[in-house]
């Protein structure tokens, strides 16, 4: 496993329990986030994988909209937190770089702030995996911080971590998607929400793509 994946897994294992509590109500505070996920839910047909699901809030939201959704995450402790919080849903450990999912079996893939730890050199392979598991006509929904910098963090709350956050513009993300034969259907960029319990310091981007 590449060093950055080991670092990501260890970091989220350390923060999983605190993160699950902190992030639990985040979608309730983000109406545009909910709107993007709701539109995605209306478009997809068939099962959806929430890849990089963390503690499961997006998995739960989509399930509440009637979408058959399961979660996958690199961090075993995040998966444990998701199972405790949402015991009626399915969560499994896995990496987006090599998904244990059969070809062309999913109606949709969500990667909600989960490709942000993947460096540019490995992102094409991730999108090829997403293309592989999607059925023809299936949808991919991405969310990520907008920009062109890499932010390195060594602390998350009271925990020591080693995490790189890769900020990308929607246009740059569209280039990666095009190379993987995924066609952009819609984009949204919103300004950072500096107030409330989930403050942001950079714009947030959302891209909806489709496998042909």
N, C-alpha and C positions, 0 to 999 in steps of 0.2 A: 504494500500500500504506500503511495507517495507520502512524503513527510507532511504536506499540507493537509491531507486527509486524516492522518494520525493526530495532528495538532487540533484539527477541527473536532474530531471525535472526543479527544481528551478534554478540550475546553467545554464542550456542551455537556459532557458527563459531569463535570464539576459544577456547572451552573443549573443543571436540569430542574432540581426541585424548586429553587428560588424563581427561576424563569417561568416555570409552569404557573406559579401563583401570580406573578407580576403580569404576564401576558394574557391571562385568562379572558379579560373583558375588553381587550384591545379593539376588536372589530366593532363593538358597540360604539366606540368613540370615532370611528372612521367611516363616514357614510359613503364616500367615493370608493373605498375599498370594497365595501359590501355591494355597491352597485356593479362593479366589475365582476365580482364573483357570481352575482345573481344573473348577469347577462350570460356568463360562461355556462351556468347551470341550465339556462334555457336553451342553449345551443347544443349541448352534448347529448349524444345517444350512446348508452352503454356505460360500463364501469369506468371510474375515474381513479387514478392514483395521485395522491397528494404526496409528492416526492420532496423530502426534506421537511416532513410534517411537524417536527418539533414535538410540542406537547399536545398537538391535535386540534387546535381551535378551528383551522380552516376545514379540516376533515369533518368536524362536527357541524360547521355552518353549512357545508354542501349537503351533508346527510339530512339536515333539517329542511333543505329545499327539495328533497326527494331524489337526490342523486346517489346512486350506489358508489360510495367512496371508501377507499382504504388508504392508510398512511404508511409511508416508508421513511425511515430516518437512519442516519449513520450512527447515532449515539444510542447505545443500549439503555442508558438512564433516561433519555428523552422518551424512548419507547415505553419504558416502565411507567413514566409519569403520564403519558397519554392513555395507557391502559387503565391506570387508576382513575383518571379523570373522566374517561368516556368508556366504561367497561363494555358497552354494547357494540363498540366499533372494532374493526380489525386494524392492528398496527404490527408491522414487522420491521426487523432490522435489515438494512441494506444500503448500498451505495448507488448513487445516480450514475456513476461511471461504469457500472456493470449490473444492470437490473436483472433480477431473477423473475422475469415476466416473459411470457411467450410472445412471439412476433404478432403484430397486428391484432391485438386482443382488447385494446382500451379505446373507449370513446373519447377520453380526455386525460390530460396530464396537467397538474398544477405544480408549479415550482415557485412558491410564494416566499420570496426572500431566501431562497436556498441555493441558487446558482451564484450568489454573491461571494462565496468562498472558493470558487473554481477559477484558477488562473486562465488567461487567454489561451495558452497553449493547449489546455485540456477541454476548453468549452466546446470546440467542434465535436469532439467525441461524445460529450454529454448530449448534445442536440441530436447526434446520429442515433444514440440510444432512445431518446424520446421519439424520434421518427420511427424507429424500428418497432416499438411497442404500440404505437398508435395505429388504429385501423384507418384505412383510407377515408378521408373526410373528417378524421378526429381532430380535436382542438387542443392546443397548448396555451395555458395562461401563465404568464410570468409577472412577477413583481420584483422590483429592485431599486436601489438608490441610484439616482441619475447623476452623472458626472463623468469625469475622466481620470480620477485619481484612485490610488490604492491606500486605504487607511489601515494601519497596523495598530491593533489594540492588545494591551497586556493585562488589562483589568476589566472585569464585568461585575459591577457591584463590589462585593467583598472577595471576589475570586480572582486568582491569577489565571490568565488565559493567554493563548497565542493564536490570534486570529487576524487574517487579512480580509478586508472588505473591499471587493472590486466594484467600484462605481462605474457604470457604463451608460452612455446615452441610448435613447431608443433607436437612433439611426445606426449606432455601432452594433447594437443587439440584432437589428434587422439584417445586417450583413452576415452575422453568424448563422442566423436562421435560414437565410436564403441559401447559404452554402450547404445546409443540411436538408434542402428541398422542403422547407417549411415556409409557407407564405403568410406574411403579416396581414391580418384582417383589420386590426384596430390598435391604436395606441392612445394612451392618456398620460399626461404629466401634470402633477399637481404641486403646488408650492408647499414648502415644509410647514407642518403644523407645529408651531413653537410653544403652544400652550397645552395645558392638560397633563394627564398622567403619562403620555407617550410622546414626549417632545422629539422633534426632528430638526436637524440643522442643514439638510440638503433637500432638493426636490426629490419626489418619488415618481417612479415610472412604472407603467403597466403596458404590456404588449400581449395581444392575442394573436396567435398564429394557427395555421391549419395545415395538416398534411393533405397533399393532393391525391 
